[in-house]
Amino acid sequence: MTELTTLGFGAAGIGNLYRAVSDEMAAATVEAAWDAGIRYFDTAPHYGLGLSERRLGAVLATKPRGEFAISTKVGRVLVPSANPSGALDAEGFAVPADTVRRWDPSEAGIRRSIEDSLERLGLDSIDIAYLHDPDVYDLQAGISQALPALEKLRAEGLITQIGVGANSADALAACIRGADLDLVMLAGRYTLLEQPALAELLPLCEEHGVGVANVGVYNSGLLARPVVPADAHYNYVPAPAAILDKARALAACCNEFGVDLPTAALKFSLRHPAVRTVVVGAATPEQISQTAERMAATVPDELWEALVARGLLPAEVCA
């Protein structure tokens, strides 16, 4: 498998997350990621009810297969749904609700999910399969059924690496204890704003040799702009006052060192040794360029030290 690049491309945006994106814009965005040197691409059936996989696969099918790594997710299978009114998906994607997601952690469900993803992607292999959000459905069923199925698929050579993706650091820790994982995809729990994964998950990853793909590093967009707006969101809902205050304090400290908030957020997300890649979503080529510029920026160590001194970061991030 191709080694994961430090910066990965998250393909939820080209699955019409929150707003519609044209086929042409989606393709241009993936091409821009490739031109920026990104060689790790992450998608899921959940993203646009398969639209993300189809769009991503259409571009990657034109690239040398040995030069990129691709991950998708299992646990949710897509099944047809009657949609005579043309209603849109109810889970945040601007696509017709012609199919619905069904939780299926069984071996048959996991195999079906992989087969369906390969068909949508138009590729002959998937490098990494993550069990997607098992804590949202049934964590114990995910550990007892889905993860053994993934281990079996890896042993058969159908997948190179396996992992779990979740917003909960505790859930990911439980999965590491319950299976032989290669990676976890950690969403929003090791960011400039908050680091609950430091307590247990990240040390456990180091102990077991499990790599971390860090995602959601802007905390639902709260850290994505230099100035934190009053209507900013956190965990997909309007941010509470205390969270807004902390984000603004972070931004003020960053500005003192000539670093904008989103650049600091992106660079911080890579500081732990267990983190192998940070995956950032984009829906336009301009967003790719902006992220690449932030990744290339230099952030002085003095910034992290100042954030620790002000109680905005724990001391261990500078150890």
N, C-alpha and C positions, 0 to 999 in steps of 0.2 A: 504493500500500500504506500502511496505517496505520502511523505511526511506532511503533517499539518502545518500550513503557514501560520505565522503569528497572528495575522489578521484573517478572519474567515468572513464569508458572505452569508448572511441570513436571508432566506428567500420568502419570508412571510409577506413582505411588501409587494412582491410581484405576484402574490396570490390575492391581490386586491384587499389587503388589510385596511379597513376603515374607508377606503375610497378606491374607485376603479382606476386601473392603469392599463393603457393600451398594450396590445401584443408587441408593437414596435418599441414602446418605451421600456417594457420589461426586457426585451432582447438587448436593447442598447445598454441597459443597466448591468446585465450579466457580462456583456462584452467589456464594459468599463471596468468591472471588477477584475476580469482576466487581464486587461491591459495594465491595471494597477499592481499586478503581481500576485493577486489572490488566487490560491489554488485549492482552497478548502471551501466547499459549498454545502450548506445545510438546508434541508427542506422537510416537509411532512405532508401526509395526506390531509391533515387538519387544515393546512393553509390553503384557503380558497377551495375546499372540497376537491382537491387534486389539481387545481389550476396551477399552483406554484410548481409542482413536480413536472407537469407537462411543459410549462414555459422554460424552466431551468434545463430540463433534459434536452429540449430542442436546440439550445445553444451549445450545451456541453457535448452533444453528439457530434459537433463539428470540430471538437478539440481532441488531441491525442489522449487516449484513455489512460495511459500511464503517467500523465502529467498533472492529474488532479485527484483529489479525494472528495467523495460525496457521501453525505449521511442523510438518512431519512428516519422516520419513526414508525413504531408499531404500537399496537394496543387499541387503536381506533380503526375499525374497518368502515369503508364507505358502502352503503347499500342504497339502491334506488328508492326514491320517494315520489309519490304523486304530488305535483305542484301546479295544478291547473291555473292558479292565479298569478304564477310567476313571482311569488314572494322571494325575497332575498334571505340569505343565510342569517340566522339569528345569533351567530357567535362572532360577529365583527367583520366578516368578509363580504365585500360587495359583489356577490355572485348569486345566481339563482339557487334556491334550495331544492335542487333536483335530486340530490342525494342527502343522506343523513349519516352522522357518525354513530357507530355502535361499539361500545367497549367489548372487546373479546380478547382475554389474556390466554386463551387456550393455545395449544401448539398448532391446531388447525387454523385458528384465527391469525396467529403470528405468521405462519407460512403463507396464508392467503394475502395478508397485508404486504409482505415482501414481494410476492408475485405480482400483485396489482401495481405496486410502486414501480417495479421494473418495467411493466407495460407502459405506464404513464410517462416514465422517464425516457423510454426508448433506449435504455442502456442494458448491457449484459451483466452488470454486476453493481453491487452497492458495497462500499467500503465499511461503513459504520451504520449499525441499526441501534437506535435508542428506544427503550420503552418510554412512551410519552405520558407524562403526568399520572402515574399510577396512583398517587396519593389522592387525586381528584375522584377516582372511581373506587378502587379497592386495593390498597397497598399490599395487603397480605396475599391476595390472589395474584397480584403482579409478581411478587417475590416467589411464590410457590409454583406458579404455572408459567408465566411469560418468561421469566429469566432462565429457567431450565430449558425452555424451548429455544431461546436465543443461544444459549451455550451449545445446544445440539446443532443448530444451524452453523455456528462458528466451527465446530468440530468437523462438520461435513464440508467445510470450505466455501459455503454459500455466502458467508459474510466474513470479513476479515477481523473486525472488532465489534464489541457490543458494549452497550451502556444504558444509562437511564437519564432522562431529562425531567427536571421538576423545579418548581419554585421553592420547595421546602428542603433546607439543608438536612433536617432530621430524617426526612424520607430517603434522601440519597444515602445518608449514612447507614440506614437500615438495609438498603439494597446492597451496599458494599459488603456488609456482614453476611448477606444472604446468598451471594453469588460471586463468581469470578469475573469481575468486570474489567474492561480496559479503560473506560472513560465514564465520566458523568458530565452532563450538561447542566450547569448551575445557573439559574435565572434569578438575578437581582439580589443575591444574598452575599456577594462579596463585591461591594461597590464602594465608591468614595463616600457615599452616604451612610452605608451600614455594612457590617461585616459579621453577621451571626455565624457564617461558615467557619470562622477562625476557631471557634470553641471546640468543635469536634470533627466536622467533616473534612476540612483541609488537612489536619494532622493524620486523619484516617486514610486519606488519599495517598499521602506520602508513605505511610506505613505499608500500604498494600500495593503501591506502585500504580495507582489509578490516576490517569491524567484528568485535568479539568478543562472543559470548554466553557469559558465564562461568557454568559449572555445577559441581556437585560441590564447592561452596565450603566445605562442612563436612568434607571429606575422609572420606567414608563414615561420617559421624556422630561422628568423633573430636572435632570442634570444636562439636558441636551442643548441648552441655550446659554450664552454668557450671562444674561440677566434672567433671573427666575421670575416668571410672571405670576400674578395673583391667581390665575386660573389654572396653574400647573396641576398635573395629575401625579399620583403616586400609587403604585399597585393597581393601576387602571381605574382609579376613582379620584375625585378631587382631593388634593393634598391637605391634610390637617395643618393648622397654624404652626404647630411645633415643628413639623417636617419642613414647611416653607422657611421658617426661621433658620433652621440648620442649613438648608441648602443655600440660603443667602449669605450666611456666615462663611460657608465654604467658598462661595464665589468671591466674597470680599477678600479673603485671605489669598486666594489664587491670583486675583488682580494685583495685589501688592508685589507679586513676583513676576508679573508680566505674562501670566498664563491664564487663558480663559477656562471657565468651568468645565465645558465638555472635553477639552483637551486633557485637563487634569483627570477627569473621570475615566477617560479611555486609557490613559497611561497607568493610572493606579490599578486598573483591573488586571494588569499583567504582573503585578509586583510579587505575588506569592509564587514560590517555586513549583507548586503543584499545577499551576495554570500553564497549559500548553498552547492555548489559542484563545483569542477573544473574537466572538462572532457578532458582527454588527449588521443590522438590517438596512436595506436601502430599496427605494423604489424609483430612483432617478440616477442618471450618471453623475449629476452634480453632488448628490449625497455621497456617492462613492469617492469623488475627488476630495470632498471635505473631510471624510473619515481618513483617507490616506494622508492628507496634510497633517491632521492631528496626530496620526501614528508616527509620522516622521519628526514631529516637534521634539525639542529637548526640554525636559522639566527638571529644574534644579532640585537636588536632594534637600536643600534648605526649605523648600515648600512643604515637603512631608514632615520635616522636623517642626516647622511652625504650626502645622495642623495638629500635630501631637501635643505641642506645648499649650495650645488653646483648647485642648480637650475635644477636638473634632475628629481625631483618629486615635485608635489605641496605640500604645507605645510599641507593641510588637511589630507593627508594620515597618518600623525603622530599625529593627534588631538586625 
